[in-house]
Amino acid sequence: MLVAERMNRISVVILKEDMEPVVEEIARSGVLHLAKIEEIDEWAENLRDVGVSTLSNEYGRRRRSINELIEEVAPDRGGGLPGPGSEAGLIDLAEVDREVERIEKRLQPLITSRRKTTEKMAELRSLSDQLETLAPAGLQVAGLMRSKLLATAIGSVDEPEVQRLRGLLAVIPSVVLPYREAGKRVQIVCVVLRRDKAKLEGALKQVDFTEMRIPEDLGEMSTEVRSSLVADLGRLEQKLEDIKAELGGTGKEVLPDLDVLLYKVESAIMLLHIKEYCKLTESTCLFSGWVPKDETGELVAALEGRTAGRAIIEVTDAEKLTTGKEGGVEIPVLFRQPPFLKPFEMLVSGYGTPSYRTIDPTLFVGITFLAMFGMMFGDIGHGLVLLTAGVALAAKSARFREAGKLGIYCGAASMVFGLLYGSVFGLEGLIPALWVKPLENITDLFKAAIGFGIIVVSLGIVLNVINSVRTHAFWENFFDKSGPLVGVVYWAGIGTVIKYLMTDGGLPHPAVLYGLFLVPLVAFAVRAPLLKLMGKRRRVFSEGVGTYIMESLVEIMEILMGYLANTVSFIRVAAFGLAHAGLFIAVFSLADVVRANPGGVVLSGAVLVLGNVLIIALEGLVVTIQALRLEYYEFFGKFFKGLGSKYEPAGLMGAGPRPRKVKGGE
């Protein structure tokens, strides 16, 4: 849970005639994270590629066609979903085309009829809109359209362009009549002599004129005609519903076939994707990748079985590699998280993927994020609303299930702190506070926030030290700004402050704290000579002694000010907790004001409801952002340095590497 699954690098050489079954086995097993072998072994750059990009594009075009058909018959479901499982194989393109053509023949008449009906409805709606637009203006459209002496244009321009158009037409007899505003556009009628029609068209082009295409007899259409349009639209709407129903019935019949066909095409694309990672010699095929250690044996046995033992397979334990990278290829990372931590993976992935051999902070993020959220948003009623919304979201949408679970957790945290604060929808007299009432115990709330900040910052330093040990870079990071040396300075400084705030004095002796504070700072200042003595640095003062001293002093000041700012930054947790309580006071005060007016009871209730909705929506968003900010900047900034690559094995779930279901996960 805290550390990544141990990985093995696997490099394979097989005969070219065994490539097809081996590729199918890789796709079927779904455990190999493919890597470009030339990035691991430079000599492989001179080997030939399999050359499947053109064929991949052809299958990609078929996939788009199938998804378009699925979208036609099942628009709510969306495309790209795999059909029932089947053996992997490269389905023939001609077979795909025949199957798509067969299904299109069943669907196309209905699709065409639906399209034509929709277009006809759009035309009638446009005509109806034009009638409604022109009729109230009293425009004699019919006479203008039939006139042999006049040229007429009806349409719209931007409002500032009306005067400009009049200026352009001022040299000829003309009329520019605005008759209706439509947003930032103005609908106008322009009339000139027939002989000046070309000048009118030229002027209209300069003012971005959009013409309204209307029939010549529009102006003569009566109310009865418009009523007829409405009736025609009603009949077309019913016809469209009938077509959709028939299309839905036919779609249910052909959808399973489309799903199977899509699965086969997706599988073919996946097989070609795997081949893109293969390199060829005259008689052999080479590829490489990463496999979890506990699944390597099964994959090796399967590959040997597919090749009848004619395979050279080299397995290297990633732990034996000297760094997190080998030949420029990052070791992929797989964390097996229990289901209850899945929502917090979203928060960690928003920052990046931890590097191989480093600690996964998801567990710590879950604890600290909920503590901060609850402290800033503590209220039983508001927490219950968030929890209910999270349950509804998780149950309704598979896509947003993890976000829904996060909402459930945040709601529960808010309810816990609501009990501690004694707050139910801002009412603090219903239940007793188990800890403090924010507005009555401001000092205690701020102390708790600072104490929490010290714990989070200290945890970041500890994780950085652990990561340094796990990545075999302890001495390189010993003098790091988040390393153990600076950690001692931070803790000594915190201890000194606490000692002088305590009334009884107590242990330890001040000299001990001063020593723990000053000695590491001196060691940090002379780190270059120390690293030179340890053999970790070639030159001591590369830019000169004076420059080195100035840089060291600036860095020490930066460290002291930075850690002070990191710790004090957690005051915002208490501040937003106070703001949450303060907003309730504002809402209750406004409700009391309107209660004295006529209908005051109803208005007061509406203010209370809307006020709570506003607090939940706006402050809930702000609190989430603030909690994430503290996680990313004050916590992650101490240890989350290297960004790794996620373990994404190739498999038959879709076209391209797919996330793998891990043990203990969902």
Buried (B, 14 or more C-beta within 10 A) or exposed (E): EBBBBBBBBBBBBBBBEBBBBBBBBBBBBBBBBBBBBBBBBEEBEEBEEBEBEEBBEBBBEBBEBBBEBBBBBBEEEEBBBBBEEEEBEBBEBEEBEEBBEEBBEEBEBBBEBBEEBEEBBEEBEEBBEBBEBBBEEEBEBBEBBEBEEBBBBBBBBBBEBBEBBBEBBEEEEBEBEBBEEEEEBBBBBBBBBEEBBEBBBEBBEEBEBEEBEBEEEBBEBEEEBBEEBEEBBEEBEEBBEEBBEBBEEBBEEBBEBBBBBBBBBBBBBBBBBBBBBBBBEEEBBBBBBBBBBEBBEEBBEBBBEBBEEEBEBEBBEBEEBEEBBBBEBBBBBBBBBBEEBBBBBEBBEEBBBBBBBBBBBBBBBBEBBBBBBBBBBBBBBBBBBBBEBBBEBBEEEEEBBBBBBBBBBBBBBBBBBBBBBBBBBBBBEEBEBEBBBBBEBBEBBBEBBBBBBBEBBBBBBBBBBBBBEBBEBBBBBBBBBBBBBBBBBBBBBBBBBEBEEEEEEEEEEEEEBEEBBEBBBEBBBEBBEBBBEEEBBEEBEEEEEEEBEEEBEEBBEEBBEBBEEBBEBBBBBBBBBBBBBEBBEEBBEBBEEBBEEEEBEEBBEEBBEEBBEEBBEEBBEBBBEBBBEBBBEBBBBBBBBBEBBBBBBBBBBBBEBBEBEBEEBE
